[in-house]
């Protein structure tokens, strides 16, 4: 298992936007961190009140937004006008091309993760999906929130990837059987938690490739921890 600490990430501070980059993005470039398997971007963004990303385009990328605090107003060329709030997961398949904007119209700061995963099929029709997952669904377990087939009521994505979200505190313990031959990436959204006995804090990540043997991921000894776990194509 490889661990990457929060302070090893890239940082961009534009005043209205403060963003930590887990992988190379925009002006932050590190050839050792171009992504992990088909996971290309995890940006931890804080947007000041009254600010946001103006209309811009994407193509052939699965874009997932995970709001932690505040709210994010989304508008796109498909006609979607939505507000994403804490507990909600939004997926936009850029496909052969889409334009969108993201703004914080609230009075306080918006804190969210933007995640990009490389698509399984390119050139598809762009699409959008958004679902809410109550905290009780993630408490002391790993709740599937994104998958290729919408399993267990998750958001459907055009990617060979599954994303789980969990809330771990005190004596709570969550585990996941890892599939041989695939990659696993764990991102601590906030708080602290032991990942297979290694203590990780806010912004830290753990990752490994599961080879021929079967392994189990265990999350325990949490301190108000919120965790995302990615099961990724080899």
C-alpha positions as CSV (number, residue, x, y, z in Angstrom):
1,X,0.0,0.0,0.0
2,X,1.3,3.4,-1.0
3,X,0.3,6.5,1.1
4,X,0.3,10.0,-0.2
5,X,-0.1,12.8,2.4
6,X,-2.3,15.8,2.0
7,X,0.6,18.3,1.9
8,X,2.1,16.5,-1.1
9,X,-0.8,17.6,-3.3
10,X,-0.6,20.6,-5.6
11,X,-2.2,23.8,-4.5
12,X,-3.7,26.6,-6.6
13,X,-5.0,29.7,-4.8
14,X,-6.8,32.2,-7.0
15,X,-8.4,34.2,-4.2
16,X,-12.0,33.3,-5.1
17,X,-10.9,29.6,-5.5
18,X,-8.6,27.5,-3.4
19,X,-8.0,24.1,-4.9
20,X,-5.9,21.1,-3.8
21,X,-5.0,18.8,-6.7
22,X,-4.3,15.1,-6.1
23,X,-3.1,14.7,-9.6
24,X,-1.6,17.0,-12.3
25,X,-4.1,19.6,-13.3
26,X,-3.9,23.1,-14.9
27,X,-0.6,24.8,-13.8
28,X,0.2,22.0,-11.3
29,X,2.3,19.3,-13.1
30,X,4.0,16.3,-11.6
31,X,4.8,13.5,-14.0
32,X,4.6,11.0,-11.1
33,X,1.0,12.0,-10.4
34,X,-0.8,12.1,-13.7
35,X,-3.7,10.0,-12.3
36,X,-4.2,6.5,-10.9
37,X,-5.5,3.8,-13.2
38,X,-8.6,5.5,-14.9
39,X,-9.0,8.0,-12.1
40,X,-7.7,11.3,-13.6
41,X,-8.6,14.1,-11.2
42,X,-9.5,14.7,-7.6
43,X,-9.7,18.4,-6.9
44,X,-10.7,19.6,-3.5
45,X,-12.2,23.0,-4.2
46,X,-13.4,25.9,-2.0
47,X,-15.3,28.6,-3.9
48,X,-15.9,32.0,-2.3
49,X,-19.5,33.3,-2.1
50,X,-20.6,34.9,-5.4
51,X,-17.9,33.2,-7.4
52,X,-17.6,30.2,-9.7
53,X,-16.5,28.6,-12.9
54,X,-17.9,30.4,-16.0
55,X,-19.2,28.5,-19.0
56,X,-16.6,26.1,-20.3
57,X,-16.5,22.8,-22.2
58,X,-15.5,19.2,-21.6
59,X,-15.5,16.0,-23.7
60,X,-15.0,12.3,-23.2
61,X,-14.7,12.4,-19.4
62,X,-17.0,11.3,-16.5
63,X,-17.2,14.2,-14.1
64,X,-18.4,13.6,-10.6
65,X,-19.2,16.4,-8.1
66,X,-19.4,15.6,-4.3
67,X,-20.4,18.6,-2.2
68,X,-19.3,18.8,1.4
69,X,-20.5,22.2,2.5
70,X,-22.5,24.9,0.9
71,X,-24.1,24.4,-2.5
72,X,-23.1,24.4,-6.1
73,X,-25.3,25.7,-8.9
74,X,-24.9,23.8,-12.1
75,X,-26.1,24.8,-15.6
76,X,-25.2,23.0,-18.9
77,X,-25.9,22.9,-22.6
78,X,-28.1,19.8,-22.2
79,X,-30.7,22.1,-20.4
80,X,-29.9,20.9,-16.8
81,X,-30.2,23.7,-14.2
82,X,-29.6,22.1,-10.8
83,X,-28.2,22.8,-7.3
84,X,-26.0,20.2,-5.7
85,X,-26.0,20.1,-1.9
86,X,-24.2,18.1,0.7
87,X,-25.1,14.4,0.5
88,X,-25.7,14.6,-3.2
89,X,-23.6,13.0,-6.0
90,X,-23.7,14.5,-9.4
91,X,-22.4,12.8,-12.6
92,X,-22.0,14.5,-15.9
93,X,-20.9,12.4,-18.9
94,X,-19.2,14.9,-21.2
95,X,-19.2,12.4,-24.1
96,X,-18.8,14.1,-27.5
97,X,-19.0,17.5,-25.9
98,X,-20.9,19.6,-23.4
99,X,-20.7,23.1,-22.0
100,X,-21.4,23.9,-18.4
101,X,-20.9,26.4,-15.5
102,X,-20.6,26.0,-11.7
103,X,-21.3,28.8,-9.3
104,X,-21.6,29.4,-5.6
105,X,-24.6,31.8,-5.3
106,X,-24.9,31.3,-1.5
107,X,-23.6,33.7,1.2
108,X,-20.9,31.3,2.5
109,X,-18.1,29.2,1.0
110,X,-18.8,26.1,-1.1
111,X,-16.5,23.1,-0.4
112,X,-16.6,20.2,-2.8
113,X,-14.7,17.5,-4.6
114,X,-14.6,17.4,-8.4
115,X,-13.6,14.0,-9.7
116,X,-12.8,13.0,-13.2
117,X,-12.7,9.4,-14.4
118,X,-11.8,8.3,-17.9
119,X,-14.8,6.9,-19.8
120,X,-15.2,3.3,-21.0
121,X,-16.7,4.5,-24.3
122,X,-15.9,7.7,-26.0
123,X,-18.0,9.9,-28.3
124,X,-21.3,9.1,-26.5
125,X,-24.3,11.3,-26.1
126,X,-23.7,13.6,-23.1
127,X,-25.9,12.9,-20.1
128,X,-26.5,14.0,-16.5
129,X,-27.6,12.3,-13.3
130,X,-27.9,13.5,-9.6
131,X,-28.9,11.6,-6.5
132,X,-29.0,12.2,-2.8
133,X,-27.5,9.7,-0.3
134,X,-28.6,10.2,3.3
135,X,-25.9,10.1,6.0
136,X,-27.5,7.1,7.6
137,X,-26.8,5.1,4.4
138,X,-23.1,5.8,4.8
139,X,-22.8,5.5,8.5
140,X,-20.4,2.8,9.6
141,X,-20.3,1.2,6.1
142,X,-19.2,1.8,2.5
143,X,-22.2,2.8,0.4
144,X,-22.0,2.3,-3.3
145,X,-22.7,5.8,-4.8
146,X,-21.4,5.4,-8.4
147,X,-21.2,2.3,-10.6
148,X,-21.2,1.3,-14.3
149,X,-24.7,-0.3,-13.9
150,X,-26.5,1.7,-11.3
151,X,-26.3,-1.1,-8.8
152,X,-27.9,-0.6,-5.4
153,X,-29.5,2.6,-6.5
154,X,-26.1,4.3,-7.3
155,X,-25.5,6.9,-9.9
156,X,-24.6,5.3,-13.3
157,X,-21.3,6.3,-15.0
158,X,-19.8,5.4,-18.3
159,X,-16.6,4.1,-16.6
160,X,-15.1,0.9,-15.4
161,X,-15.1,2.1,-11.8
162,X,-17.1,2.0,-8.6
163,X,-17.1,4.7,-6.0
164,X,-18.1,4.0,-2.3
165,X,-18.6,6.6,0.4
166,X,-18.4,6.0,4.1
167,X,-18.7,7.8,7.5
168,X,-16.6,6.2,10.2
169,X,-16.4,7.3,13.8
170,X,-15.5,5.8,17.1
171,X,-16.0,2.0,17.2
172,X,-17.6,1.9,13.7
173,X,-15.8,-0.4,11.2
174,X,-16.3,-0.8,7.5
175,X,-14.7,-3.3,5.2
176,X,-14.6,-4.2,1.5
177,X,-13.4,-7.2,-0.4
178,X,-11.0,-6.0,-3.1
179,X,-11.1,-7.6,-6.5
180,X,-7.9,-9.3,-7.7
181,X,-6.3,-7.5,-10.6
182,X,-8.0,-4.1,-10.0
183,X,-6.8,-0.9,-8.4
184,X,-8.0,0.6,-5.2
185,X,-7.7,4.3,-4.2
186,X,-8.8,5.6,-0.8
187,X,-9.3,9.4,-0.3
188,X,-10.0,10.8,3.2
189,X,-12.4,13.6,2.6
190,X,-12.2,14.8,6.3
191,X,-11.5,13.6,9.7
192,X,-9.0,10.8,10.5
193,X,-9.3,7.0,10.0
194,X,-7.1,3.9,10.1
195,X,-6.9,2.3,6.6
196,X,-5.6,-1.3,7.1
197,X,-3.9,0.0,10.3
198,X,-2.3,3.0,8.7
199,X,-3.6,6.3,10.1
200,X,-4.8,8.8,7.5
201,X,-6.0,12.3,8.0
202,X,-8.0,14.9,5.9
203,X,-6.7,15.0,2.3
204,X,-4.5,11.9,2.7
205,X,-4.8,9.0,0.2
206,X,-3.9,5.3,0.2
207,X,-3.6,3.2,-2.9
208,X,-2.6,-0.2,-4.2
209,X,-3.0,-2.7,-7.0
210,X,-4.5,-6.0,-6.0
211,X,-2.6,-8.7,-7.9
212,X,-3.5,-12.4,-7.8
213,X,-4.4,-12.7,-4.1
214,X,-7.6,-11.5,-2.5
215,X,-7.4,-8.7,0.0
216,X,-9.8,-6.8,2.3
217,X,-9.9,-3.1,2.9
218,X,-10.6,-2.2,6.5
219,X,-11.6,1.3,7.8
220,X,-11.7,1.7,11.6
221,X,-10.8,3.9,14.5
222,X,-12.4,6.9,12.8
223,X,-12.6,10.4,14.2
224,X,-15.5,12.1,12.3
225,X,-14.1,10.5,9.1
226,X,-15.7,10.8,5.7
227,X,-14.0,8.5,3.2
228,X,-14.2,7.8,-0.6
229,X,-13.1,4.4,-1.9
230,X,-12.5,3.9,-5.7
231,X,-12.5,0.4,-7.3
232,X,-10.8,1.0,-10.6
233,X,-10.0,-0.8,-13.8
234,X,-6.5,-2.4,-14.1
